[in-house]
Amino acid sequence: MNPADGTRVGVDVGGTFTDIVTVHDGRVDVTKTPSTPDAPETGVVNGLEKSADDAGFSFGDVAFLSHGTTVATNAVLEGTWADTTLVTTEGFRDVLEIARQNRPDIYDFDAEKPAPIVPRDRRFEVPERLDERGNVVRDLDEDAVRELAAEVADSGADSVAVSLLFAFENDAHERRVAELFREEGVDASLSLSSDVLPEIREYERTLTTSLNASLKPVMDRYIGNLGDHVRERGVGAELKIMQSNGGLITAEAARERPVNTLLSGPAAGVQGATFVAQRCGIDDVITMDMGGTSCDVSLVQGGDPLVSTDVTVGDYAVGVPMIDIHTVGSGGGSIAWVDKGGALRVGPRSAGADPGPISYGRGGTEPTTTDAHLLLGRLDPDRFLSGELDVAVGDVQAAFEEKLGDELDMTAEEAAQGVLDVANANMQRALRVVSVERGYDPRDFALVAFGGAGPLHACRLADDLDIPKVVVPQTAGVLSALGLLISDVLYDYSVSRVRPIEEVSPRAVRDVFADLHDSGEQRLDDEEVAPESRYYERTADLRYAGQSFEISVPVPDGEVDERALETVVERFHERHEQRYGHADREEPVELVTLRLRARGGVDTPALEPPASEGSVEGAIREERTVTYGGEPRETRIYDRAELPADASFDGPAVVEGAESTVVVHPGQTADVDEHGNVVVDTGGGR
């Protein structure tokens, strides 16, 4: 079945809810069900069944199924990965232990480095050695490898990582180790650094390869179970998984390279936000995804999310390309508490989906950010989550008085305002990390706010940072799931070739890109991407001689010749000046890594505009008292489903939708565009 002819389904699993968005004949349907952290596939299947009932489609109609998952992320954060063995070059057994010289906190003398992915008794050395150009200095000792293979086979290890010195220049020794392990009966999954991350930096390469190995059995089990459940229900579409780089891959590829899915869900949100912003004619945005557990922020320039290979997940720096997302533990379910010094804190601990905030009425007893909004009039207890919850406002009031107000000598309402102020401060710092600290001025960007809680906070945050415009998508509560439906198939390839730029010949660069292109072409062939929908993007990482880290710049289209290399170097100087405020065109430059992105374009579904033909006045549900910055104001409450396109109104206002609520502050103006997005003018910018 052609994906354009059937039902397209995107499934995003969050810490609190599992979101399902379906598109058929332009109609968008949304379903939210509680996540099931102990067995995520159960929540997915529950959501699919509920969505099929609500939207009126059959599983056999599904022509496109994509999924954003937190399974790999949670395994890293919780340390619940598989038992893994690491094989390294003789003398490099302790790379994972030594790590980098940087300390988690330079002033904390008791600070400890994260526990190695592979404990020392499972790390082994083999005699072999290549030089920095991949030439053999010492042949691989195959007898020693066979002895080690027998030991590993007897140990019952679930997975094996192989990371040999300079394997990115010459992978022959790593591939021979894999062959010998198979010959000696090692039945564990294998991850080679020359496949996972063929790049410089021994620690990052070994760490990323070890992470991939440790996650393979976990991801293999999850995707296998999910695939079985989906097929049992008659879904014939191939399951696709969102990667951290914002592109889709096959489920089989995700099982082989699970380290590429560590930011799967957040990346889908950035893609969805980029899509919505471009429909509004905006290319430069900061995205803000605030769900029940955390807030993820990222920056998009010129319609392209910023991608980095220096992203930390939990305590581990992962070297694969990821959308540059900064996460803070501030969500709607973040628990407010008073520390030993008498200071109000919010998060990172969350009430999650079960029992959830007090206002969920499921047994929660700890005050949360969501409860603070309810107490200050921003959420209506009678319509909270489409009226599915039995909300007891009295329980929320009592908890804020007992657990916060008494400790801080405040009323419950004052404590609730304090909770929002602290949560906003946490998120404002995150927004500065991806903008100001990267050399970008927030006044030049719009803020796209989504997630169940994002639109509650966005207009205040934009005001604090002088961001001129806030865009709240029509499907703000489930934008990550929508992002899964508009993302392209994407495969990233790279190889390090560390050379002074004057020693780099155009032919050598062409040869590397040709090899990477062949790999990408094969992948897109396997996915049956039409030739006219295939795109290839080339970049090069450069640095000044002596620098520790590099900057990635695009390589000009067409033949790589001397002029193209000169253009690459000039682009590096320009990007260095933008990022760090200076550049030195007389300083020697080094090529570090060549990268190629193979993209298979996905047909974007046509989405119908909102159906409402009402009026602004007709969309007013009521007026009630809502508190802004500690000041109560009489506020109009709008039904988002009844607001017509081209509607315009002034703040203060609250716009209630099925999955999210927008709080427009006094002095701000809101408009509804032709796509149903609420666009708020904050009066900021420059």
C-alpha positions in Angstrom: 0.0 0.0 0.0 1.2 3.5 -0.9 1.7 5.5 2.4 -0.2 8.4 0.8 -3.3 6.2 0.3 -3.7 4.8 3.7 -3.6 5.9 7.4 -0.4 7.3 8.7 0.3 6.7 12.3 2.9 8.3 14.6 3.5 7.0 18.1 5.5 8.8 20.7 6.1 7.4 24.2 6.7 9.9 26.9 7.4 9.6 30.6 3.7 10.3 31.4 1.7 9.7 28.3 1.9 7.7 25.0 0.7 9.9 22.2 -0.8 8.6 18.9 -1.4 10.9 15.9 -3.2 9.6 12.8 -3.6 11.3 9.5 -6.1 10.0 6.9 -7.4 12.1 4.0 -5.9 15.2 5.6 -7.8 14.7 8.9 -5.7 14.6 12.0 -6.9 12.6 15.0 -5.1 12.5 18.4 -5.1 9.9 21.2 -3.4 10.0 24.5 -3.1 7.1 26.9 -1.0 6.6 30.0 2.5 5.2 29.4 3.5 1.9 30.9 7.1 2.3 31.9 7.6 -1.4 32.9 6.5 -2.6 29.5 6.4 0.3 27.0 5.1 -1.8 24.2 1.9 -2.4 26.2 1.2 1.4 26.3 1.9 1.6 22.5 -0.5 -1.2 21.7 -3.2 0.2 24.1 -2.8 3.6 22.4 -3.1 2.1 18.9 -6.2 0.2 19.8 -7.8 3.2 21.4 -6.8 5.4 18.4 -8.3 2.9 16.0 -11.6 3.1 17.9 -11.6 6.9 18.2 -10.4 7.7 14.7 -12.4 4.9 13.0 -9.6 3.1 11.1 -8.6 -0.6 10.9 -5.1 -1.9 11.5 -5.1 -3.1 7.9 -5.5 0.5 6.7 -2.2 1.5 8.3 0.3 2.3 5.5 2.9 4.2 7.5 3.9 3.5 11.1 6.7 5.5 12.9 7.7 5.4 16.5 9.6 7.6 18.9 11.0 5.6 21.8 12.6 6.2 25.2 13.7 2.6 25.7 17.4 3.2 25.0 17.4 6.5 26.9 15.8 5.0 30.0 18.3 2.1 29.9 21.2 4.5 30.0 19.7 6.8 32.7 18.8 3.8 34.9 21.9 1.6 34.0 19.7 -1.3 33.0 21.7 -2.3 30.0 22.9 -5.8 29.0 26.1 -7.5 30.3 28.7 -6.5 27.8 32.3 -7.4 27.1 34.8 -4.9 25.6 37.8 -5.9 23.4 40.5 -3.2 23.0 44.1 -2.9 21.8 46.7 -4.0 24.2 47.5 -1.2 26.7 44.1 0.5 26.3 41.9 -1.6 28.5 41.2 1.3 30.9 40.2 4.0 28.4 36.6 3.8 29.7 37.8 4.3 33.3 40.3 7.1 32.6 37.8 9.0 30.4 38.6 12.7 30.1 40.4 15.0 32.5 37.4 17.3 32.9 35.6 17.0 36.2 31.8 17.0 36.7 32.3 19.9 39.1 35.7 21.6 39.3 35.2 22.8 42.9 33.8 19.5 44.2 36.8 17.4 45.5 34.4 14.4 46.1 33.0 14.4 42.6 33.1 11.0 40.9 33.2 10.0 37.3 30.3 7.9 36.0 30.6 4.2 36.3 32.1 2.7 33.2 29.6 1.0 30.8 31.7 -2.1 31.0 33.3 -3.1 34.3 37.0 -3.8 34.4 36.7 -7.6 34.7 34.8 -7.6 31.4 37.4 -5.5 29.5 40.0 -7.4 27.6 43.1 -6.6 25.4 44.4 -8.2 22.3 47.9 -7.8 20.9 47.8 -5.6 17.7 48.7 -2.1 16.7 48.1 0.4 13.8 49.6 3.8 13.5 47.7 7.0 13.1 47.4 6.5 9.3 46.1 2.9 9.6 49.4 1.2 8.8 50.1 -2.1 10.6 52.7 -1.7 13.2 52.0 -5.1 14.9 50.0 -7.9 13.3 46.8 -9.1 15.1 47.7 -12.0 17.3 45.0 -14.4 16.1 45.8 -17.2 18.6 45.3 -14.7 21.5 42.0 -13.6 20.0 40.8 -17.3 19.7 41.7 -17.9 23.4 39.8 -14.7 24.4 36.8 -15.8 22.2 36.6 -19.1 24.0 36.6 -17.3 27.4 33.9 -14.9 26.2 31.8 -17.7 24.9 31.9 -19.5 28.3 31.1 -16.3 30.2 27.6 -16.0 28.6 28.0 -12.3 27.8 25.0 -10.8 26.0 27.0 -8.4 23.8 30.5 -7.6 22.7 32.1 -4.3 21.8 35.3 -4.1 19.8 37.2 -0.9 19.7 40.8 -1.1 18.5 43.2 1.8 18.1 42.9 3.8 14.8 40.3 1.4 13.5 38.7 4.4 11.7 41.7 4.5 9.4 41.8 0.7 8.9 39.1 -1.6 10.0 40.8 -4.9 9.0 41.8 -5.9 12.6 38.3 -5.3 14.0 36.6 -7.2 11.3 39.0 -10.1 11.8 38.3 -10.1 15.6 34.6 -10.4 14.8 35.2 -13.3 12.4 37.4 -15.2 14.9 34.8 -14.7 17.6 32.1 -16.2 15.4 34.3 -19.1 14.5 34.9 -19.8 18.2 31.2 -19.9 19.0 30.6 -16.5 20.5 26.8 -16.1 20.2 26.6 -12.6 21.6 25.8 -9.6 19.5 28.8 -7.7 18.1 29.4 -3.9 17.8 32.5 -2.7 16.0 33.7 0.9 16.5 34.5 1.1 12.7 30.7 0.6 12.1 29.3 2.5 15.1 31.6 5.6 15.2 34.7 5.5 12.9 36.0 8.8 14.3 38.9 10.1 16.4 38.9 10.4 20.2 39.6 7.0 21.8 37.4 7.6 24.8 34.3 8.8 22.9 34.6 6.1 20.3 35.1 3.3 22.8 32.3 4.7 25.0 29.8 5.0 22.1 30.6 1.5 20.8 30.2 0.1 24.3 26.9 1.8 24.8 25.7 0.5 21.4 26.7 -3.0 22.4 25.1 -2.8 25.8 21.8 -1.5 24.3 21.5 -3.9 21.5 19.9 -6.8 23.5 17.6 -4.3 25.2 16.4 -2.6 22.0 16.3 -5.9 20.1 13.9 -7.3 22.7 11.6 -4.3 22.8 11.4 -3.8 19.0 10.9 -7.5 18.6 8.0 -7.6 21.1 6.4 -4.5 19.6 6.7 -5.8 16.1 5.0 -9.0 17.1 2.1 -7.2 18.8 1.6 -4.9 15.8 1.7 -7.7 13.2 -0.7 -9.8 15.3 -3.2 -7.0 15.0 -2.9 -6.9 11.2 -0.6 -3.9 10.6 1.4 -4.6 7.5 3.4 -1.4 7.3 7.0 -1.6 8.1 7.8 -0.1 11.6 10.2 2.9 11.4 12.1 4.3 14.4 13.0 7.9 15.0 16.8 8.6 15.5 18.4 11.3 17.6 19.4 13.1 14.4 15.8 13.8 13.4 15.4 11.1 10.7 13.7 7.7 10.5 15.3 4.3 10.1 14.0 0.8 9.8 13.3 -1.1 13.0 16.0 -3.6 11.9 18.6 -0.7 11.6 17.5 0.5 15.1 18.2 -2.9 16.5 21.7 -2.9 15.1 22.4 0.8 16.0 20.4 1.5 19.2 22.8 4.2 20.3 21.4 6.3 17.4 18.0 6.4 19.1 19.0 7.9 22.5 17.1 11.2 21.8 14.4 9.6 19.6 11.3 11.2 21.2 12.8 14.7 21.7 14.2 14.7 18.1 10.7 14.0 16.7 9.4 17.0 18.6 12.0 19.3 17.1 11.1 18.0 13.6 7.4 18.7 14.3 8.1 22.2 15.6 10.3 23.0 12.6 7.5 21.8 10.2 4.9 24.0 12.0 7.1 27.0 12.1 7.9 26.8 8.3 4.2 26.6 7.6 4.0 29.9 9.4 6.8 31.3 7.3 9.3 31.2 10.2 12.7 29.5 9.7 14.6 30.6 12.9 13.0 29.2 16.1 13.8 27.9 19.5 11.8 24.8 20.3 10.5 24.0 23.8 8.9 20.6 24.6 7.6 20.5 28.1 5.9 17.2 29.1 5.2 15.6 32.3 8.8 14.8 33.3 11.2 17.1 31.6 11.6 20.1 29.3 13.6 19.7 26.1 14.9 22.8 24.2 16.6 23.2 20.9 17.5 25.7 18.3 16.6 25.7 14.6 18.3 28.1 12.1 17.3 28.5 8.5 14.8 25.7 8.8 17.5 23.1 9.9 17.8 21.9 13.5 21.3 22.2 14.8 23.0 18.9 15.0 25.9 18.1 17.3 28.2 15.1 17.9 29.0 16.4 21.5 25.8 15.6 23.3 25.6 14.1 26.8 22.9 11.6 27.7 22.8 11.0 31.4 26.4 10.9 32.5 27.8 9.8 29.1 29.1 11.8 26.1 27.8 10.1 23.0 29.6 10.9 19.8 26.9 10.1 17.2 25.1 12.9 15.4 22.2 14.2 17.4 19.9 17.2 17.3 21.4 19.6 19.8 18.8 19.2 22.6 19.3 20.5 26.1 17.1 18.8 28.8 16.2 19.9 32.3 14.2 18.0 34.8 11.2 20.5 34.7 7.9 19.1 33.6 4.2 19.3 34.5 4.7 16.5 37.0 7.9 17.9 38.6 7.6 17.7 42.4 8.0 20.9 44.4 9.8 20.6 47.7 11.7 22.7 50.3 15.4 21.8 50.8 17.3 21.8 54.1 18.2 25.4 53.6 14.6 26.5 53.3 14.7 27.2 49.6 11.9 26.2 47.3 12.9 23.7 44.6 11.1 22.1 41.7 12.2 18.8 40.2 14.0 16.9 39.0 11.9 14.2 40.7 8.6 13.7 38.9 5.2 12.3 39.9 5.2 10.6 36.5 2.0 9.0 35.1 1.2 6.8 38.1 0.1 8.2 40.4 0.9 11.6 38.7 0.1 15.1 40.1 -2.5 15.4 42.9 -4.9 16.9 40.4 -4.9 13.7 38.4 -6.9 12.1 41.2 -5.0 8.9 41.1 -3.5 9.0 44.5 -0.7 11.5 44.1 0.2 13.4 47.3 3.2 15.6 46.3 2.6 19.2 44.9 3.7 19.6 41.3 3.9 22.3 38.6 0.6 21.1 37.1 -1.1 21.4 40.5 0.3 25.0 40.8 -1.3 26.0 37.5 -4.6 24.5 38.7 -4.5 26.4 42.0 -3.8 29.7 40.2 -6.8 29.3 37.9 -4.9 28.4 34.7 -6.4 24.9 34.4 -10.1 24.2 34.8 -10.7 21.2 37.1 -14.0 20.4 35.3 -12.3 20.2 31.9 -8.8 19.0 32.9 -7.6 16.4 30.3 -10.9 16.5 28.5 -12.8 15.9 31.7 -11.4 12.3 32.1 -10.0 13.0 35.5 -11.8 13.4 38.8 -10.0 16.5 40.1 -10.2 17.4 43.8 -9.1 21.1 44.1 -9.4 20.8 47.9 -6.7 18.1 48.0 -4.4 20.3 45.9 -4.9 23.3 48.2 -4.3 21.3 51.3 -1.1 19.8 49.9 0.4 23.2 49.0 -0.5 24.5 52.5 0.9 21.6 54.3 4.0 20.7 52.3 5.1 24.1 51.0 3.2 27.0 52.6 3.8 26.0 56.2 7.5 25.5 55.5 7.9 28.8 53.6 5.4 30.9 55.6 3.2 31.5 52.6 -0.3 30.9 51.5 -1.1 28.0 49.2 -1.5 30.5 46.3 1.8 32.3 47.1 3.6 28.9 47.2 2.0 27.9 43.9 3.3 31.2 42.3 6.7 30.4 43.7 6.7 27.0 42.1 6.0 28.5 38.7 8.7 31.1 39.2 11.3 28.5 40.1 10.2 26.2 37.2 10.4 29.1 34.8 13.9 30.0 36.0 15.0 26.5 35.4 13.7 26.6 31.8 15.0 30.1 31.1 18.5 28.8 31.9 18.0 25.9 29.4 16.8 28.3 26.7 19.9 30.4 27.3 22.2 27.4 26.9 21.0 26.6 23.4 20.9 30.3 22.3 23.1 32.8 24.1 25.8 30.3 25.0 25.9 29.1 21.4 26.3 32.7 20.1 22.7 33.3 19.1 20.4 36.2 20.2 17.0 35.0 21.4 15.5 38.2 20.0 16.1 36.9 16.5 14.0 33.8 17.0 10.4 32.7 17.6 9.6 30.2 20.4 7.6 27.2 19.4 6.0 25.7 22.5 4.5 22.3 22.7 4.1 19.3 25.0 1.2 19.1 27.5 2.8 21.8 29.7 4.9 23.9 27.3 2.2 26.4 26.3 1.4 27.1 30.0 4.9 28.6 30.4 6.0 29.8 27.0 4.6 33.3 26.9 6.1 34.2 30.3 9.5 32.8 29.2 9.4 34.6 25.9 8.7 37.9 27.7 11.7 37.3 30.0 14.0 36.7 27.1 12.6 39.3 24.7 11.6 36.7 22.2 9.1 38.5 20.0 6.7 35.7 19.0 5.4 32.4 20.5 3.9 29.8 18.2 1.7 27.2 19.8 0.8 24.5 17.3 -2.7 23.2 16.8 -1.5 19.8 18.0 0.8 21.1 20.7 0.1 18.3 23.1 1.2 15.6 20.7 3.6 17.5 18.4 6.4 14.8 18.8 4.0 12.2 17.4 3.1 14.5 14.5 6.8 15.0 13.9 7.2 11.3 13.3 4.8 11.6 10.3 6.7 14.3 8.5 10.4 13.3 9.1 12.6 11.9 6.3 14.5 8.7 6.2 18.0 9.6 7.3 21.3 7.9 7.6 24.5 9.5 8.8 28.0 8.3 7.7 31.4 9.6 8.8 35.1 8.8 8.9 38.0 10.6 10.4 41.0 11.6 8.3 43.1 13.8 10.5 45.4 15.8 8.2 46.8 19.3 7.9 44.6 20.9 5.3 47.6 21.6 2.9 48.2 17.8 2.9 44.6 17.0 1.9 44.1 16.3 -1.8 40.8 16.9 -3.5 41.0 13.3 -4.9 41.3 11.8 -1.4 38.3 13.7 -0.2 36.3 12.7 -3.3 37.2 9.0 -2.7 36.0 9.1 0.9 32.7 10.8 -0.1 32.3 8.2 -2.9 32.5 5.4 -0.4 30.1 7.1 2.0 27.8 7.8 -0.8 27.7 4.1 -1.9 26.8 3.1 1.7 24.0 5.6 1.8 22.8 4.7 -1.7 22.6 1.0 -0.6 20.5 1.9 2.5 18.0 4.0 0.5 17.8 1.2 -2.1 16.9 -1.2 0.7 14.2 1.2 1.9 12.8 1.5 -1.7 13.2 5.3 -1.7 12.6 6.7 -5.2 15.7 8.0 -6.9 14.2 11.5 -7.3 13.6 11.6 -3.5 17.2 10.9 -2.5 19.4 13.7 -1.3 23.0 13.7 -0.1 24.6 16.4 2.2 28.3 16.6 2.7 30.1 18.3 5.6 33.6 18.5 6.9 34.8 19.0 10.5 37.8 21.3 10.8 39.9 22.9 13.6 42.9 25.1 14.1 46.1 23.1 14.7 46.4 22.4 18.4 42.7 22.8 19.1 40.9 20.0 21.0 37.5 20.2 19.2 36.3 21.1 15.7 33.5 22.8 13.9 31.4 21.2 11.2 30.9 23.2 7.9 29.1 22.3 4.6 31.1 21.2 1.6 30.0 22.9 -1.6 27.9 21.0 -4.1 29.5 19.5 -7.2 33.0 18.3 -7.8 35.4 18.6 -4.9 38.5 20.5 -6.2 41.0 22.9 -4.8 38.5 25.8 -4.9 35.9 23.7 -3.0 38.5 23.0 -0.3 39.3 26.7 -0.1 35.6 27.4 0.4 35.4 24.9 3.2 38.3 26.5 5.0 36.8 30.0 4.6 33.4 28.7 5.9 35.3 27.3 8.9 36.8 30.7 9.8 33.4 32.3 9.5 31.7 29.7 11.7 34.5 29.9 14.2 34.1 33.7 14.5 30.3 33.4 14.9 30.7 30.7 17.6 33.7 32.1 19.6 33.9 35.7 18.5 37.3 35.4 16.7 39.1 33.8 13.8 42.7 33.7 12.6 43.0 33.1 8.8 46.8 32.9 9.2 46.6 29.9 11.6 47.1 26.4 10.2 43.9 24.4 9.8 43.4 20.7 10.1 40.8 18.4 8.5 39.4 16.1 11.1 36.3 14.2 9.9 34.3 13.9 6.6 30.5 13.3 6.9 27.7 12.5 4.5 24.0 12.5 5.2 21.8 10.3 3.0 18.2 11.5 3.1 15.1 9.9 1.7 12.4 12.4 1.3 9.0 11.4 2.8 5.8 12.8 1.3 4.4 15.3 3.9 0.7 14.5 4.5 -1.7 17.3 3.5 -3.4 18.5 6.7 -6.9 20.0 6.7 -7.3 23.4 8.4 -9.4 23.6 11.5 -13.1 23.3 10.8 -14.4 26.0 13.1 -16.4 28.8 11.5 -17.3 30.5 14.7 -16.4 33.9 16.2 -14.0 35.1 18.8 -16.8 36.1 21.1 -18.5 32.7 20.5 -15.4 30.9 21.6 -15.4 32.5 25.1 -16.3 29.8 27.6 -16.3 32.0 30.7 -14.4 34.6 32.7 -12.6 33.6 35.9 -9.8 34.8 38.1 -6.3 33.8 37.0 -3.1 34.8 38.8 -0.1 36.3 36.8 3.1 37.0 38.7 1.2 37.0 42.0 -1.5 39.4 40.7 -5.1 38.1 40.2 -6.8 39.3 37.0 -10.2 38.6 35.5 -9.4 36.5 32.4 -11.4 35.4 29.4 -11.2 31.6 28.9 -11.4 30.6 25.2 -12.3 27.2 23.7 -9.5 26.6 21.2 -11.7 24.3 19.1 -14.2 27.2 18.5 -11.6 29.9 17.6 -11.8 30.6 13.9 -8.8 31.3 11.6 -7.8 35.0 11.7 -9.2 35.3 15.3 -7.4 38.0 17.3 -7.6 38.8 21.0 -5.6 40.5 23.8 -4.2 39.1 27.0 -4.8 38.2 29.7 -6.4 35.1 28.2 -6.4 31.4 28.6 -7.0 29.2 25.6 -8.1 25.7 26.5 -7.4 22.9 24.0 -7.9 19.1 24.1 -4.2 18.4 24.9 -2.7 21.7 26.1 -3.6 25.1 27.5 -2.1 28.4 26.3 -1.7 31.2 28.9 -1.5 34.6 27.3 -0.2 37.2 29.7 -1.4 40.8 30.1 0.0 43.1 27.4 0.4 40.3 24.9 -1.7 39.8 21.7 -2.8 36.4 20.3 -3.8 35.5 16.7 -5.0 32.2 15.2 -3.5 31.5 11.8 -4.9 29.6 8.9 -3.5 26.3 10.2 -5.0 26.6 13.6 -1.8 27.7 15.4 -2.0 30.3 18.2 0.6 32.9 17.5 1.3 35.3 20.4 3.0 38.7 19.9 4.9 39.3 23.2 6.2 42.8 22.2 9.8 41.7 22.5 12.6 41.3 19.9 14.6 44.1 18.3 
